[in-house]
Amino acid sequence: MQAIQQTERTIPVPSTWSIIGDVAGRRIVRGVLVIQAIENNNVRGTINFRGTDLPISGIWDENTRNLMFNTAFASFSGQLLVFDQLAINTRHFVLNGNFLMNPPSLQAGEFGQWVGLTSTTRIGPPQFSDPVPTSALFLLSDMVYGNPMHFR
């Protein structure tokens, strides 16, 4: 008889992500995304770009590793990439996607790209090897673990 293997969710929960985004090619936002819970593929958390936590609600698809969520001002969609950095025993989680600004934002109708990063200690053998550019990891790691003034 074969043992049933439990599969864990790819995205870490709870987790805190550093976020950078641009509209029309200009980097205009830096912030923090907090994923508090994922229950029945429904995502709850907050996002903070200018000192105020805004609630998010969204959907996580484990099969496609896609995350979609909405705030009061924007709609976000992103794809999860996971990269094990064996030399420092770290697993990096990178969300990369697009967003659309919605009313009542003054930028309603504009769109852009966003990327987010969080990391954990890698436990067990390497499992993931999505291609992630190292320069993005350094920039986002500095935002997560470096100077807190990046978020002001």
C-alpha positions as CSV (number, residue, x, y, z in Angstrom):
1,M,0.0,0.0,0.0
2,Q,1.4,3.4,-1.0
3,A,1.4,6.3,1.5
4,I,-0.6,9.4,0.6
5,Q,1.7,12.4,0.3
6,Q,0.4,15.7,1.6
7,T,1.3,18.6,-0.7
8,E,2.0,22.0,0.8
9,R,0.9,25.2,-0.7
10,T,3.7,26.7,-2.9
11,I,3.1,30.3,-1.6
12,P,4.2,30.8,2.0
13,V,1.4,31.8,4.4
14,P,1.5,34.1,6.4
15,S,4.1,36.1,4.5
16,T,5.4,39.6,4.0
17,W,6.5,40.7,0.6
18,S,8.4,43.8,-0.6
19,I,6.7,45.3,-3.7
20,I,7.9,47.6,-6.4
21,G,5.8,48.8,-9.3
22,D,5.8,51.1,-12.2
23,V,3.3,52.9,-14.3
24,A,4.2,53.9,-17.9
25,G,7.8,52.7,-17.3
26,R,8.3,55.0,-14.2
27,R,9.0,53.3,-10.9
28,I,6.5,55.1,-8.7
29,V,5.5,52.8,-5.9
30,R,7.3,50.7,-3.3
31,G,5.4,49.0,-0.6
32,V,4.6,45.9,1.5
33,L,2.2,43.1,0.7
34,V,1.1,40.9,3.6
35,I,-0.7,37.7,2.8
36,Q,-2.4,36.7,6.0
37,A,-4.4,33.7,4.9
38,I,-5.4,31.6,2.0
39,E,-8.5,29.5,2.6
40,N,-10.3,27.6,-0.2
41,N,-8.1,29.6,-2.7
42,N,-9.4,32.9,-1.3
43,V,-6.6,35.3,-0.3
44,R,-6.8,37.8,2.6
45,G,-4.2,40.4,3.6
46,T,-3.1,43.9,3.2
47,I,-1.0,46.1,0.9
48,N,0.7,49.3,2.0
49,F,2.3,51.8,-0.4
50,R,2.0,55.1,1.4
51,G,1.7,54.4,5.1
52,T,-1.8,53.0,5.2
53,D,-2.7,49.3,5.1
54,L,-5.3,48.6,2.5
55,P,-7.2,45.4,2.7
56,I,-6.9,43.0,-0.2
57,S,-9.1,40.1,-1.4
58,G,-8.2,37.8,-4.1
59,I,-7.7,34.3,-5.5
60,W,-4.7,32.0,-5.5
61,D,-4.5,29.2,-8.1
62,E,-2.0,26.5,-6.8
63,N,-2.0,24.7,-10.2
64,T,-0.9,27.7,-12.3
65,R,0.8,29.5,-9.4
66,N,-1.3,32.7,-10.2
67,L,-2.3,35.3,-7.7
68,M,-5.0,37.9,-8.4
69,F,-6.2,40.4,-5.9
70,N,-7.9,43.8,-5.6
71,T,-7.5,46.8,-3.4
72,A,-9.7,49.9,-3.2
73,F,-7.5,51.5,-5.9
74,A,-6.1,48.8,-8.1
75,S,-6.4,45.2,-9.4
76,F,-3.2,43.0,-9.4
77,S,-2.4,39.8,-11.1
78,G,0.9,37.9,-10.9
79,Q,2.8,34.7,-11.5
80,L,4.8,33.0,-8.7
81,L,8.4,31.9,-9.4
82,V,10.4,30.1,-6.8
83,F,14.2,29.9,-6.7
84,D,16.3,27.9,-4.3
85,Q,19.7,29.6,-3.6
86,L,21.7,26.7,-2.3
87,A,24.8,28.7,-1.3
88,I,22.9,30.5,1.4
89,N,20.2,27.9,2.1
90,T,17.4,30.3,1.1
91,R,14.2,29.8,-0.9
92,H,13.1,33.0,-2.7
93,F,9.5,33.6,-3.8
94,V,9.0,36.1,-6.5
95,L,5.6,37.4,-7.7
96,N,5.7,39.2,-11.1
97,G,2.7,40.6,-12.9
98,N,0.6,43.5,-14.0
99,F,-1.8,45.9,-12.3
100,L,-4.6,48.3,-13.3
101,M,-5.4,51.4,-11.4
102,N,-9.1,51.7,-10.6
103,P,-11.4,54.6,-9.5
104,P,-11.3,56.5,-7.1
105,S,-7.5,56.6,-7.9
106,L,-6.3,59.7,-9.6
107,Q,-4.5,57.4,-12.0
108,A,-7.6,55.3,-12.8
109,G,-7.2,53.6,-16.2
110,E,-3.4,53.5,-16.1
111,F,-1.6,50.2,-15.8
112,G,1.9,48.9,-15.0
113,Q,4.0,46.1,-13.8
114,W,4.9,45.0,-10.3
115,V,7.2,42.5,-8.7
116,G,7.3,41.3,-5.1
117,L,9.7,39.2,-3.1
118,T,9.8,37.2,0.1
119,S,12.3,34.6,1.3
120,T,12.4,31.7,3.7
121,T,15.1,29.3,4.9
122,R,15.2,26.3,2.6
123,I,14.4,23.1,4.5
124,G,15.1,19.8,2.8
125,P,16.5,19.2,-0.6
126,P,16.2,21.7,-3.4
127,Q,12.7,21.6,-4.9
128,F,12.5,24.6,-7.2
129,S,14.7,26.1,-9.8
130,D,12.6,28.6,-11.8
131,P,14.9,31.0,-13.6
132,V,15.1,34.2,-11.5
133,P,17.4,37.1,-12.3
134,T,19.9,37.5,-9.4
135,S,19.8,41.3,-9.8
136,A,16.1,41.4,-9.0
137,L,16.7,39.3,-5.9
138,F,19.4,41.7,-4.6
139,L,17.2,44.8,-5.2
140,L,14.2,43.3,-3.5
141,S,16.2,41.7,-0.7
142,D,17.6,45.1,0.1
143,M,14.1,46.4,0.3
144,V,12.9,43.6,2.5
145,Y,15.9,43.3,4.8
146,G,17.8,46.6,4.2
147,N,17.1,50.2,4.8
148,P,13.4,50.8,6.0
149,M,13.5,54.2,4.3
150,H,12.9,52.4,1.0
151,F,9.2,52.2,2.0
152,R,8.7,55.9,2.8
